[in-house]
Amino acid sequence: GRLPGEWRRSRPGGSGEGGYRIDFDLARVPADAQAFEIPHLRSEWIDYYLNRTQIGRSRDLISSPGLFGALDTPTFMLLPRYLLHDGHNALYFHMHAGAHPFNMDGLSRVTFGDARPVRKAAIGRWELGFYAVRAFLAMALGAGLITLFVWFARRTDRVMFWFSVACLTWAASGALSIALRWTRTPLT
């Protein structure tokens, strides 16, 4: 398929297993380390293969699909040099996805090449996807607690109460999402 792949458009309501293959040719195996990065997993799990040899699984990494893939943790992986060879090579991504209204099941854009520039791109996405989400949840918790205490002082202000409820609910649902991301509970 074409990247980024979105199963909800190409296979509406579809779930199950699928795969993407990226073929590339090397005149010579590069001396520098090679890597790939996937900004958003968009599936329950992905197994990574290089030239028919499994090199990793998303279930073994910090990355895990969230309900909101736009701010998800990116996956960065070095490619074992001994599996690369002169001529034709192939990266294969075998995945399982479930029909879920928030997920864009499929494979997002993949960045491949020399490890240093690929890693620089991944670090920026880590800042957004991993740290920013937690910072937003901490701010929602703080705002919710502050406005709740202000509401306790002035109980006639209904807007303040409902704003605190909204912030605390957002913080609680985000904390639950972060806690549950470490389980292997399927979304379907």
C-alpha positions in Angstrom: 0.0 0.0 0.0 0.9 3.7 -0.2 2.2 5.5 2.9 0.7 6.8 5.0 -1.8 4.0 4.9 -5.2 4.4 6.4 -7.3 1.3 6.6 -10.5 3.2 7.5 -10.4 4.6 4.0 -9.0 1.7 2.1 -10.7 -1.0 4.1 -13.7 0.7 5.9 -14.6 -1.2 9.1 -11.8 -3.6 8.4 -9.6 -5.2 11.1 -7.2 -8.0 11.3 -3.7 -8.5 10.0 -1.9 -6.8 7.1 1.5 -5.7 6.0 3.5 -3.2 4.2 6.8 -3.8 2.3 9.4 -1.2 1.5 11.9 -2.3 -1.1 15.2 -0.5 -1.5 18.5 -1.1 -3.3 22.0 -0.5 -2.0 25.0 -0.3 -4.2 27.1 -1.2 -1.1 26.2 -1.7 2.5 26.7 1.7 4.1 29.5 2.0 6.7 27.3 4.2 8.9 24.4 2.9 10.9 21.1 2.7 9.2 17.7 3.2 10.9 14.0 3.7 10.4 11.5 5.7 12.3 7.7 5.5 12.4 6.1 8.6 13.9 2.7 6.9 14.7 2.0 3.2 15.1 -1.7 3.4 14.1 -2.2 -0.3 15.0 -2.4 -2.6 18.0 1.0 -4.1 17.2 3.7 -4.2 14.5 6.4 -6.8 13.9 9.4 -5.4 12.0 11.4 -7.5 9.5 14.5 -6.8 7.5 15.2 -9.2 4.6 12.8 -11.8 6.1 14.4 -11.7 9.6 12.4 -10.3 12.5 14.3 -7.4 14.0 11.7 -6.3 16.6 8.1 -5.9 17.7 6.2 -2.9 18.9 5.0 -4.9 21.9 8.6 -5.0 23.1 9.2 -1.3 22.8 8.1 1.8 24.8 6.0 2.7 21.8 2.4 1.7 22.0 -0.6 2.8 20.0 -2.8 5.3 21.7 -6.3 6.4 20.9 -5.0 9.6 19.5 -2.3 8.7 17.1 -1.3 12.3 16.3 0.4 12.6 19.7 1.7 9.0 19.9 5.1 7.8 20.8 7.3 7.4 17.7 9.3 4.2 17.1 13.0 4.5 16.2 15.0 1.4 15.4 18.5 0.7 14.2 18.8 -1.8 11.4 21.3 -4.6 12.1 24.2 -4.1 9.6 24.8 -7.8 9.1 21.2 -8.2 7.7 21.8 -5.5 5.0 23.5 -6.6 1.8 24.5 -5.2 -1.5 21.6 -5.0 -4.0 18.0 -5.6 -3.1 16.8 -5.2 0.5 13.3 -5.1 2.0 11.7 -3.8 5.2 8.5 -5.5 6.0 5.9 -4.4 8.6 3.4 -7.0 9.7 0.6 -5.5 11.8 -2.6 -6.2 13.5 -5.3 -3.5 13.7 -8.8 -3.3 14.9 -11.8 -1.3 13.7 -11.8 1.6 16.2 -13.4 5.0 15.4 -10.4 7.0 16.7 -7.5 5.0 15.1 -6.3 5.5 11.6 -5.2 1.8 11.4 -2.4 1.3 8.8 1.2 2.4 8.6 2.2 6.0 8.9 5.0 7.6 7.0 8.4 5.7 7.5 11.7 7.6 7.5 14.6 5.4 6.5 18.3 6.2 6.1 21.5 7.2 8.0 20.8 6.8 11.7 21.8 10.3 12.8 19.4 12.4 10.7 16.6 9.9 11.3 17.3 10.0 15.0 17.1 13.8 15.0 13.7 13.7 13.4 12.6 11.1 16.0 13.7 13.2 18.9 11.5 16.1 17.8 8.5 13.7 17.6 9.4 12.3 21.0 9.1 15.8 22.4 5.7 16.2 21.0 4.3 12.7 21.3 5.7 11.5 24.6 6.6 14.5 26.8 4.0 17.1 25.6 1.0 14.8 26.2 2.1 14.3 29.8 2.7 18.0 30.2 -0.8 18.8 28.9 -2.3 16.3 31.3 -0.4 17.8 34.2 -1.6 21.2 33.2 -5.2 20.0 33.0 -4.9 18.4 36.5 -3.4 21.6 37.9 -6.1 23.8 36.3 -8.8 21.5 37.4 -7.6 21.5 41.0 -7.1 25.3 41.1 -10.6 26.0 39.6 -12.2 23.5 41.9 -10.7 25.2 45.0 -11.8 28.6 43.6 -15.3 27.1 43.1 -15.3 25.9 46.7 -14.8 29.6 47.7 -17.6 30.8 45.4 -20.1 28.0 44.9 -22.5 30.1 42.9 -20.1 30.1 39.8 -21.3 27.1 37.9 -18.9 27.8 35.0 -16.0 27.4 37.3 -17.3 24.1 38.6 -17.9 22.6 35.1 -14.5 23.9 33.9 -12.9 22.1 36.8 -14.9 18.9 36.1 -13.8 19.1 32.4 -10.1 19.6 33.3 -10.1 16.8 35.9 -11.9 14.4 33.6 -9.4 15.1 30.8 -6.5 14.5 33.2 -8.0 11.3 34.6 -8.8 9.9 31.2 -5.3 10.7 30.0 -3.7 9.1 33.0 -5.8 6.0 32.5 -4.9 5.9 28.8 -1.2 6.1 29.7 -1.6 3.4 32.4 -3.5 1.1 30.0 -1.0 1.5 27.1 1.3 -0.9 28.8 -1.3 -3.7 28.7 -1.9 -5.9 25.7 -5.7 -5.4 25.7 -6.9 -5.4 22.1 -9.1 -2.5 21.0 -11.6 -4.7 19.3 
